Amino acid sequence: MNATTLPFHSSTRTALSLNTDAATGQRVQTMTTSRLELAWVAGELRIACKASRVLMEATRDRQRPGMRSARGS
C-alpha cells in the first residue's frame, strides 16, 4: 500500500491444532497464521492477504502450565 492509503480493516488469525497419524501414531502440531487487509485505492477495493503454515513434531510430553515434571525433581 502506498503511504497515503491506510487500510480500513486489518486482521490476523492464528490457529493451533494437534493431530495423530493413525498409521504411525506420531503426533504433529500445526500452526496456521493468516493476515487480511482491506483498503480503498483510487475508488477500488484492494484486498491483501497472506497465510503461512508450520508443521512441528509434537514429541515432548504435554504438561499443564505450572506442573513440575517428576524427572526434574
N, C-alpha and C positions, 0 to 999 in steps of 0.2 A: 504494500500500500504506500501511496505517496505521503509526504509529511503533512499535507493539509487535510487528508481524508482519514477520519477516525472511525473505527467500527462502531456500529450501534449495538452489536451483540458480539460477545466473546465468551466461549465456554470451553472447559476442559473436563474430561471424564476419564477416570482411572478405575479399572476393574481387575480383581484378582480371582483366579479360580484354581482349584486343586483337583486333579483328576488322577485316576489309577488305570493303567493299561491292563485290561483284562487278561491278556496273554502272558505278560511278563510280571505283573504285579508291581511294576515300578511307578512311583508317584511323580507327576510332573506338575509344576506350578506355572501358570501362565499369567503374565501381567500385560494388560492391554490399555493403552492410553490414546485418547483422541482429542483433537482440538478443532473448534469451529469458530470462524469469524465471518460476520456479515457486515457489509458496508455499501453505501450508495456512492458510486463513482460516475460522474457525468450523467446522472439520471438513470444509470443501470445498476442493478444489484450485483455486487461482487461477493462470491462465496469462496472462502478459502478454508480448506480442511487438510488435516494431516493426521495420520494414525501410525502407531507402532505396536509391535507385539514382541514380547520377550518370553522365551521358554526356559525354565530353570528346573534342574533336577531337585526334587524335594527329598534329599537323602537324610537330612537331620531329623531327629525326633522332635515332634511338635510338643511344646510345653505352654502352659498358661503363663502369662506375664507375672513376675514376682515369685514364681515357684523355683526352688533350687533343685538342681539335679543331684541324685544320690551319688553320682560319680564325682561331683565337685565338692562333696562334704568331707 
